[in-house]
Amino acid sequence: MDHNKFDAVGMTRRSTTHAFNRRGLVTALAVGSLIAAACGSDKAAAPTTSAAAATTAAPTTAAAATTATPATTEAAETTVAETDAVTTDAPTTDAPTTTEAPATTTTKVIAPASGEPVTIGFISMLDGPLAQPQMGEAAKAAVAYINESLGGVGGRPLALDICSADGSPDTSAKCANQFVTDKVPVVFQGLDFGNAALHPILDQAGIPFVGQHPFTAPDYQSGYFFSGSQVAYGLGAGIYLRDQVHPKKVTIISYSLPSAKAATEAYIKPAMEATGAEVSTVEFDYGTPDLSTTVAAAIADNPDVLISFIGDADCTKLVNASSQLGYKGMVIAGSCGDFLRDSGTAAEGVYAMSDTYSPDDLTLAPDRPKAEVEAYVAAMGKYSPDSSLGVFTAFVFAGIMNLHAILDQIGPDSITSDSVRSALEASKDEPAYMADTYGCAGELTSLAPSVCGANVLMLHAEGGKFKQVSPTFLFGPSLLG
């Protein structure tokens, strides 16, 4: 364990108007099928875990140039090199006709963050066989962008207290105890399959647990998640199929893991049945080197749709096998994206889903999320140029940005676990980074009271890029009422 500091098709979103106790008992949600998303690979370089947000790249020039470079953050402190903010007064193009001073237009430049850092916990599986190092890189890139271009948190730098998990309960418990010892006000999760051991420790300490996506059954019951994983993706796919495709037969391809079976029964199968289709499931063992036999079994009764929520590497195998076997129906590759790059012409026509706008197609994106996607692409290119812009990179970056907005709203001198929790539980229709909105002030769905947003887009692979084919976000929970 490292210890580092650092709708036309869619449905109406829920109205977040009533208070709700997010620690309440809810329906248990098994989400092991999100090993699907979790075991994918964005082919990112492994993060340097000796420094939380270190970078030697030049700062972002969003408004005008600055020259600050964040220094490496060791143990419990963060230092940031400081420079004076640059303010440009540009004269108007019309020459003055009186003796008064000419009118000016002032461009405000935000000074890089400085002073004592605001440190939050960050846990993700950065080590071990399930490691997703790109998540750590995305988090550090987001923090570097926040500190250099947005002025940190009220002028003070944001820092990460990083704990690398490996998917085991013991490591997750050690991380939880680390965060309690370090007295962080909030913990952000990238991905951790062992967090059943983390939740009770943080709950007892009163530290809120935040993330972009829930992945484990405890996640859906406890915490605050800006988006909804299967509550968004699985149910959102059902909405699109029901309203646009009207399939007669749907086959789900899933892992044979017990947790994946439970997730299929809890989410995917009910969502597919809600389309009016006959639904069947074909399973395969995680780690299967080739999915030709699995796909052959899945298409044996000629389904209209194949849908799967598995890892990026396995999505590529599925897409390739479907093409090689001549399947002509609709393939929905869940939240995968690497197949677009790795499957060549076989990727053409495959569908995928995202809870943020795709950099490939911003034609339907409003100005605010469009600008955020562009900032995300630029920040990753600057601070982590070896990372691909896959689903994990996007959702961790977006989640850190969403949490930053909450912290900035509170103010650096008032950030505590209680104030963070209160701000989250008061949030209503807040702008979600690169996406639509979220709100934690009410129960989004009885299926998952920890989920604060469940909007998802349907994408279609065309000419080596994704095109958005749902006119707007699909609100997953509306499928089941």
C-alpha positions in Angstrom: 0.0 0.0 0.0 1.3 3.3 -1.0 0.8 6.2 1.4 1.2 9.4 -0.7 0.0 12.9 -0.4 -0.4 14.7 -3.1 -36.1 13.3 -23.9 -36.9 12.6 -27.4 -35.5 9.3 -26.5 -34.5 10.1 -23.0 -36.6 10.4 -19.9 -37.2 13.2 -17.5 -34.6 13.5 -14.7 -35.8 13.2 -11.2 -36.7 16.3 -9.3 -34.4 16.5 -6.2 -36.8 18.2 -3.8 -36.9 16.2 -0.7 -34.5 15.4 2.0 -33.2 11.8 2.4 -31.0 10.0 4.8 -28.4 8.3 2.6 -27.3 5.9 5.3 -30.7 4.2 5.3 -31.3 0.6 4.5 -31.9 -0.1 0.8 -32.2 -3.0 -1.6 -28.9 -4.7 -1.9 -27.3 -4.2 -5.2 -24.8 -6.6 -6.6 -22.7 -4.9 -9.2 -19.9 -7.3 -9.9 -20.7 -7.2 -13.5 -18.9 -3.9 -13.5 -15.7 -5.9 -13.3 -16.7 -5.3 -16.8 -15.7 -1.7 -16.8 -13.2 -2.3 -14.0 -11.0 -4.8 -15.7 -10.7 -2.8 -18.9 -7.5 -1.3 -20.0 -6.9 2.3 -21.2 -3.2 1.4 -21.8 -2.1 4.2 -19.5 1.4 4.5 -18.1 1.6 3.5 -14.4 1.4 6.4 -12.1 4.3 7.6 -10.0 2.9 7.0 -6.5 5.7 8.8 -4.7 4.1 12.1 -5.6 0.4 12.9 -5.7 0.2 15.8 -8.2 3.7 16.4 -9.4 4.2 17.6 -12.9 6.8 19.4 -14.9 4.6 20.4 -17.7 3.9 24.1 -18.3 0.7 25.4 -16.9 -2.6 25.7 -18.8 -3.1 29.0 -20.6 -6.8 29.2 -20.4 -7.0 33.0 -20.2 -3.4 34.3 -20.3 -0.1 32.8 -19.6 1.2 32.0 -16.2 4.4 30.4 -15.2 3.7 28.3 -12.1 4.7 24.7 -11.9 3.4 22.6 -9.0 6.1 21.0 -6.9 6.2 17.4 -5.9 4.0 16.8 -2.8 5.5 14.4 -0.3 3.9 13.0 2.9 1.6 15.5 4.6 2.5 18.7 2.8 2.1 20.2 -0.6 4.1 23.1 -2.0 3.4 25.1 -5.1 5.7 27.5 -6.9 4.1 30.9 -7.0 4.0 33.7 -9.5 2.1 36.9 -9.8 -1.1 36.8 -11.7 -1.1 38.5 -15.0 -3.9 40.9 -15.8 -4.1 42.3 -19.3 -5.7 45.7 -20.0 -6.5 45.9 -23.7 -7.5 49.3 -25.1 -10.5 49.5 -27.3 -10.0 49.8 -31.1 -11.6 53.2 -31.2 -9.2 56.1 -30.5 -10.5 58.4 -27.7 -12.0 61.7 -28.8 -11.8 63.4 -25.4 -9.2 63.9 -22.8 -10.6 61.0 -20.8 -8.6 57.8 -20.5 -9.5 55.3 -23.2 -11.9 52.5 -22.3 -10.3 49.2 -21.4 -11.3 45.6 -21.4 -9.9 43.6 -18.5 -9.1 39.9 -18.8 -9.0 38.3 -15.4 -6.3 35.7 -14.9 -6.7 33.3 -12.0 -3.5 33.0 -10.0 -2.2 29.4 -9.4 -3.1 28.0 -6.0 -0.7 28.6 -3.1 -0.5 28.2 0.6 -1.6 25.3 2.8 -3.2 22.5 0.8 -6.7 21.2 1.1 -6.0 17.4 1.2 -8.6 14.8 0.3 -8.3 11.0 0.3 -8.0 9.1 -2.9 -8.3 5.3 -3.2 -8.1 3.2 -6.3 -6.7 -0.1 -7.5 -3.3 1.0 -8.7 -1.5 -2.2 -7.8 -2.1 -5.9 -8.3 -3.7 -7.9 -11.1 -6.7 -5.7 -11.3 -4.7 -2.5 -11.4 -6.1 0.5 -13.3 -3.2 3.0 -13.2 -4.9 5.4 -15.6 -7.3 6.3 -12.8 -4.5 7.6 -10.7 -3.1 9.5 -13.6 -6.5 11.1 -14.3 -7.0 12.1 -10.7 -3.5 13.8 -10.6 -4.1 15.5 -13.9 -7.4 16.9 -12.7 -5.7 18.2 -9.5 -2.9 19.8 -11.5 -5.5 21.5 -13.8 -7.5 22.7 -10.8 -4.4 24.1 -9.1 -2.9 25.8 -12.1 -5.9 27.0 -14.0 -8.8 27.3 -11.5 -6.9 28.6 -8.5 -7.3 25.5 -6.4 -9.9 25.5 -3.7 -10.5 29.1 -2.8 -6.9 30.0 -3.8 -5.3 27.1 -1.9 -4.0 24.0 -3.6 -5.9 20.8 -3.7 -3.8 17.7 -2.8 -4.4 14.0 -2.8 -3.7 11.6 0.0 -3.3 8.6 -2.2 -3.8 5.0 -1.0 -3.3 2.3 -3.6 -5.7 -0.7 -3.3 -5.4 -4.1 -4.9 -9.0 -5.3 -4.6 -8.5 -7.2 -1.4 -10.5 -6.3 1.8 -7.4 -6.1 3.9 -5.8 -3.5 1.8 -9.0 -1.5 1.6 -9.3 -1.5 5.4 -5.7 -0.3 5.7 -6.5 2.5 3.3 -9.6 3.4 5.3 -7.6 3.5 8.5 -4.9 5.7 6.8 -7.6 8.2 5.9 -8.9 8.3 9.4 -5.4 8.8 10.8 -4.7 11.5 8.3 -8.0 13.2 9.2 -9.0 13.9 5.6 -12.5 15.5 5.3 -13.6 13.3 2.4 -12.4 10.3 0.4 -12.8 9.9 -3.4 -12.9 6.5 -5.0 -11.6 5.6 -8.4 -12.3 1.9 -8.3 -11.9 -0.6 -5.4 -13.4 -4.0 -5.4 -12.4 -4.6 -1.7 -14.2 -1.6 -0.3 -16.8 -3.6 1.7 -14.1 -3.4 4.4 -13.6 0.3 3.9 -17.2 1.5 4.1 -17.8 0.7 7.8 -14.5 2.3 8.9 -15.2 5.6 7.1 -18.9 5.5 8.2 -17.8 5.2 11.9 -15.3 8.0 11.5 -18.0 10.2 9.8 -15.9 10.7 6.6 -18.1 10.9 3.5 -17.2 8.5 0.7 -17.5 10.1 -2.8 -17.0 8.8 -6.4 -18.1 9.2 -9.9 -19.4 5.6 -10.1 -20.4 3.0 -7.6 -19.0 -0.5 -8.2 -19.7 -2.7 -5.3 -22.9 -3.6 -3.4 -21.9 -1.3 -0.4 -21.3 1.6 -2.8 -24.9 1.6 -3.9 -26.0 1.6 -0.3 -23.5 4.1 1.2 -21.8 7.2 -0.1 -22.3 9.8 -2.8 -21.8 9.0 -6.4 -22.3 11.6 -9.2 -23.3 9.0 -11.7 -24.9 5.6 -11.5 -23.0 2.8 -13.2 -25.6 0.1 -14.0 -28.5 2.3 -12.7 -27.6 4.6 -15.6 -26.0 2.2 -18.2 -28.1 -0.9 -17.9 -31.4 0.8 -17.5 -30.5 3.5 -20.0 -29.8 0.8 -22.6 -33.2 -0.6 -21.9 -34.8 2.8 -22.7 -33.0 3.2 -26.0 -33.9 -0.3 -27.1 -37.5 0.0 -26.0 -38.1 3.4 -27.8 -35.8 3.0 -30.8 -35.1 -0.6 -31.6 -38.1 -2.7 -30.4 -36.1 -6.0 -30.3 -37.8 -9.3 -30.1 -34.8 -11.2 -28.7 -31.9 -9.9 -26.6 -28.9 -11.9 -25.4 -26.8 -10.7 -22.5 -23.2 -11.8 -22.5 -21.8 -11.8 -18.9 -19.0 -13.1 -16.7 -19.7 -16.3 -14.8 -18.6 -14.7 -11.5 -21.3 -14.9 -8.8 -21.3 -11.1 -8.4 -21.8 -10.7 -12.2 -24.7 -13.1 -12.1 -26.3 -11.1 -9.4 -25.9 -7.9 -11.2 -27.3 -9.3 -14.4 -30.4 -10.5 -12.4 -30.7 -7.2 -10.6 -30.3 -4.7 -13.4 -29.6 -5.9 -16.9 -32.2 -8.7 -17.3 -35.1 -6.6 -15.9 -34.0 -3.7 -18.1 -34.0 -5.9 -21.2 -37.3 -7.5 -20.3 -38.8 -4.0 -20.0 -38.2 -3.6 -23.8 -40.7 -6.4 -24.4 -38.0 -8.7 -25.7 -37.4 -12.3 -24.9 -34.1 -12.3 -22.9 -31.4 -15.0 -22.5 -27.9 -14.9 -20.9 -24.7 -16.5 -22.0 -21.8 -16.5 -19.6 -18.0 -17.0 -19.8 -15.1 -17.2 -17.4 -13.1 -14.0 -16.7 -9.8 -14.4 -18.4 -11.1 -16.4 -21.4 -8.5 -15.7 -24.1 -11.0 -15.9 -27.0 -14.7 -15.3 -27.1 -15.6 -17.0 -30.3 -17.3 -20.0 -28.6 -19.2 -17.6 -26.3 -20.4 -15.4 -29.1 -21.3 -18.4 -31.2 -23.6 -19.7 -28.4 -25.0 -16.2 -27.9 -26.1 -15.8 -31.6 -27.3 -19.4 -32.0 -30.9 -18.3 -31.8 -30.4 -15.2 -33.9 -31.1 -12.4 -31.3 -31.7 -8.9 -32.5 -29.3 -7.5 -29.9 -26.2 -8.6 -28.1 -25.4 -6.5 -25.0 -22.6 -6.8 -22.5 -21.1 -4.9 -19.6 -17.6 -6.4 -19.4 -14.0 -5.1 -19.5 -12.5 -3.2 -22.3 -10.2 -6.0 -23.3 -13.1 -8.5 -23.3 -15.2 -6.0 -25.3 -12.6 -6.0 -28.0 -12.7 -9.9 -28.1 -16.5 -9.8 -28.3 -16.6 -7.2 -31.1 -14.0 -9.2 -33.1 -15.7 -12.5 -32.6 -19.1 -11.0 -33.6 -17.6 -9.7 -36.8 -15.7 -12.9 -37.6 -18.9 -15.0 -37.1 -20.9 -12.8 -39.3 -23.4 -11.5 -36.8 -25.6 -8.8 -38.3 -27.6 -7.7 -35.3 -27.0 -4.9 -32.9 -24.0 -5.1 -30.5 -23.9 -2.9 -27.4 -20.5 -2.9 -25.8 -21.5 -1.3 -22.5 -19.2 1.4 -21.4 -16.3 0.2 -23.4 -14.3 2.3 -25.8 -10.9 0.7 -26.6 -12.5 -1.5 -29.2 -12.9 1.5 -31.4 -9.1 1.7 -31.6 -8.3 -2.0 -31.3 -10.9 -3.8 -33.5 -10.4 -1.9 -36.7 -13.2 -2.3 -39.2 -15.0 -4.7 -36.9 -15.8 -1.8 -34.6 -17.9 -0.1 -37.3 -21.6 0.0 -36.3 -21.1 -1.1 -32.7 -22.9 0.8 -29.9 -21.4 2.0 -26.6 -22.6 4.2 -23.7 -21.2 7.1 -21.8 -22.3 9.3 -18.9 -20.2 12.2 -20.3 -20.1 13.8 -23.7 -17.6 12.1 -26.1 -14.7 14.2 -27.4 -15.5 12.5 -30.7 -18.8 14.2 -31.1 -19.8 17.5 -29.4 -22.4 18.5 -32.0 -25.2 18.1 -29.5 -23.3 19.2 -26.4 -24.4 22.5 -24.8 -21.7 25.2 -24.4 -20.8 24.4 -20.8 -20.1 20.7 -21.1 -18.5 21.1 -24.5 -16.0 23.5 -23.0 -15.4 21.1 -20.2 -14.7 18.2 -22.5 -12.2 20.4 -24.4 -10.5 21.4 -21.1 -10.4 17.7 -20.1 -8.7 16.7 -23.4 -6.2 19.5 -23.1 -5.4 18.8 -19.4 -4.8 15.1 -20.0 -2.7 15.9 -23.0 -0.6 18.2 -20.9 -0.3 16.4 -17.6 -0.6 12.8 -18.6 0.1 12.6 -22.3 0.6 8.8 -22.3 -2.9 8.1 -21.0 -5.6 7.4 -23.5 -8.9 9.1 -23.1 -10.9 6.0 -22.2 -13.9 5.6 -19.9 -11.9 5.3 -16.7 -9.8 8.4 -17.5 -13.0 10.4 -18.2 -15.0 9.4 -15.2 -12.3 9.9 -12.6 -11.4 13.3 -14.1 -15.0 14.3 -14.1 -15.6 13.0 -10.6 -12.7 15.0 -9.2 -13.9 18.1 -10.9 -17.4 17.6 -9.5 -16.0 17.2 -6.0 -13.8 20.3 -6.5 -16.9 22.3 -7.2 -18.4 21.2 -3.9 -15.2 22.1 -2.0 -14.8 25.4 -3.7 -18.4 26.3 -2.8 -17.7 25.5 0.9 -14.5 27.4 1.0 -11.1 26.2 2.2 -11.4 27.4 5.8 -14.8 25.7 6.3 -14.1 22.3 4.8 -14.9 19.5 7.2 -16.5 16.1 6.8 -19.8 17.5 8.1 -19.7 20.5 5.7 -18.9 18.3 2.8 -21.7 16.0 3.6 -24.1 18.8 4.1 -23.2 20.4 0.8 -23.6 17.1 -1.0 -27.0 16.5 0.5 -28.2 20.0 -0.3 -27.1 19.7 -4.0 -29.9 19.9 -6.6 -29.6 20.0 -10.3 -25.9 20.8 -10.1 -24.0 20.9 -13.4 -22.2 17.6 -13.8 -18.7 18.0 -15.4 -18.8 17.1 -19.1 -22.4 15.9 -18.6 -25.9 17.0 -17.6 -26.7 17.4 -13.9 -26.6 15.6 -10.6 -28.3 16.1 -7.3 -27.8 14.3 -4.0 -30.6 16.1 -2.1 -33.2 13.4 -2.7 -33.7 9.7 -3.5 -32.9 9.2 -7.1 -34.2 5.7 -7.0 -34.9 3.1 -4.3 -32.6 0.8 -6.2 -29.6 3.0 -5.3 -30.0 5.9 -2.8 -26.3 6.7 -2.9 -26.5 7.5 -6.6 -26.9 11.2 -7.4 -27.2 11.0 -11.2 -28.2 8.3 -13.7 -28.0 10.0 -17.1 -26.3 8.2 -20.0 -25.8 8.8 -23.7 -25.9 6.2 -26.5 -23.0 6.3 -28.9 -22.5 4.6 -32.3 -19.1 3.8 -33.9 -18.9 5.4 -37.3 -15.7 5.9 -39.3 -13.4 5.2 -36.3 -15.2 7.7 -34.0 -18.2 7.7 -31.7 -21.3 9.6 -32.8 -24.0 10.5 -30.3 -27.2 8.9 -31.4 -29.5 9.6 -28.4 -30.6 13.2 -28.8 -30.2 13.8 -25.1 -29.3 11.9 -21.9 -31.3 8.9 -21.0 -32.4 8.8 -17.4 -32.1 5.1 -16.5 -34.3 4.7 -13.4 -37.4 5.9 -15.4 -37.4 2.6 -17.2 -38.7 0.7 -14.2 -40.8 3.5 -12.9 
